[in-house]
Amino acid sequence: SEFSDGRVIEIRGEPMPDGGYVTTYSDITESKQTERALRTSERQVRTYTDNAPALIAYVDAERRYRFANKAYLAYAGMSRDEIIGAPLTAVLDEGQLMARSPWLEEAFAGERRAFELGVSGPDEKSRYMLGTYIPDVDGDGAVTGVYALFQDITERRRAELGLEEAKAMLEQRVADRTAALEEAMSALAEAKAQAEAANASKTRFLAAAAHDLLQPLNAAKLFTALLEEKNDGMNEEQRLLVSRVETGLVAVEDLLSALLDISRLDTRAPRPTREDFPAAELFTNLEDQFSETFAERGLSLRFAKTSMWLHTDPALLRRILQ
């Protein structure tokens, strides 16, 4: 009975063997207050845990459930009355037990353990959980139970997997681009080698051709020189023709020498040999060489009379003007 002042009295009656009745009165106010406080505390704890964004449970030393919040009950698909007092084997299937067993055993041995776990929820969709087992140790150091806490990290894990996949794809793309670049560089090196080989071949051809052409040209110049030595029986027109032939041969020799110089450009730059010479002499040679060609095309080639002297390489200047 509870009195208006808050006291709670427990009344018990027992019949006597020889007749009569014995009644006892015990003040249990303090124990009732403690019980009420525990129930209030339990309701508060349950309110907190039921609204927590995590699966929370407590398993005692006999591997039986003593507590489970609303989220854990939903995950297990059981009511509170069904799960409280039930062994682990009645709530978790064999695969789930095997997956959790290593960390659970270490927790019952007194070690706190955190781990990641792939699970299937009530909607049969795969989820990723961050699990934590916390041993409940009494004053004597004995493990009386284990607190289980599971947080859903599916979105974070998927984001990590997405980043890992993106990284792998990026690395693959970089590898592909690198391989393509290396292939292009290899092709470029091969093309460069081919071009250098072709250029070297061209250079050798120019040098050989110019050298081979100079031989008959020298012979022709020799014959022209012999004609000039024996020009007593020639008239003026014939002497002029021989002179022009010699001038033409000299011009051809200059052109062939220019070809030889071109073939040497790949190995060294030409070095001008400067000297003093009259410009009129250069103009005379050019006129002898090109006047007939101009006349055949209906043109006239004229050079100014000059007494100017030049200081440069005569052969290079003549090739430019030619």
C-alpha angles and dihedrals in degrees: 000000000000118000128210092255090061098257118137118210122193111213121198129178129197128182116234121235093236095043133279130082133259121211124192127196120202127183105227096164094121095048091048091051090050091049091050091048091051092050091048090047090048091051091049092048091048091048090052095045095043089057095043115109091235143074109255128184140155124217121191128221090273089059093250126136115252098166139017129169125224094266091052091049090052091049092049092043092228138115123246092253090052097050102039108092093009118127121243090253090061093055106032123050124230094267093050092048092050091049093051099035100092094053094038093054091049090050091053086050088060101264124126110228134192123188145155119245136184112223140170115236129211088275087058090240119135115253135181118229132192103215128197127188114197118188117228104222123190127213091275092055094253119139107238096176147330130253113219120204123180123183123191109240097165096123093045092047092047089050089051091048089048090052091047090050091047090049091050091048091048091049089049091049090049089049091049092047090047091050090048091048092048089049090049091047090049091050090047091050090049091048090048091050090049091048091049090048091049091047091049089049090050090049092050090047093051092048093047094044094048091046093049093047093051091063098065089036091058089049090052090050089051091053091048090051090052090051091053090051090053100043097122093107094045126099123227095267092052091049089051091051092051090049091051092048089054091048091050091050090051089051091050089049089053091051092050090048087052089054089053090050090050090053088054094052090086091061105033141359117254116258115216117228105214123208140152118260137150118266090218091065091054092047091050092054092048092048092051090048101047108022094088092048090052092048092052088058095047095256133120125222117207131178124198118245108249141166092198120134123212131211108206142083104304095201095051092045091049091051091051092051092044 
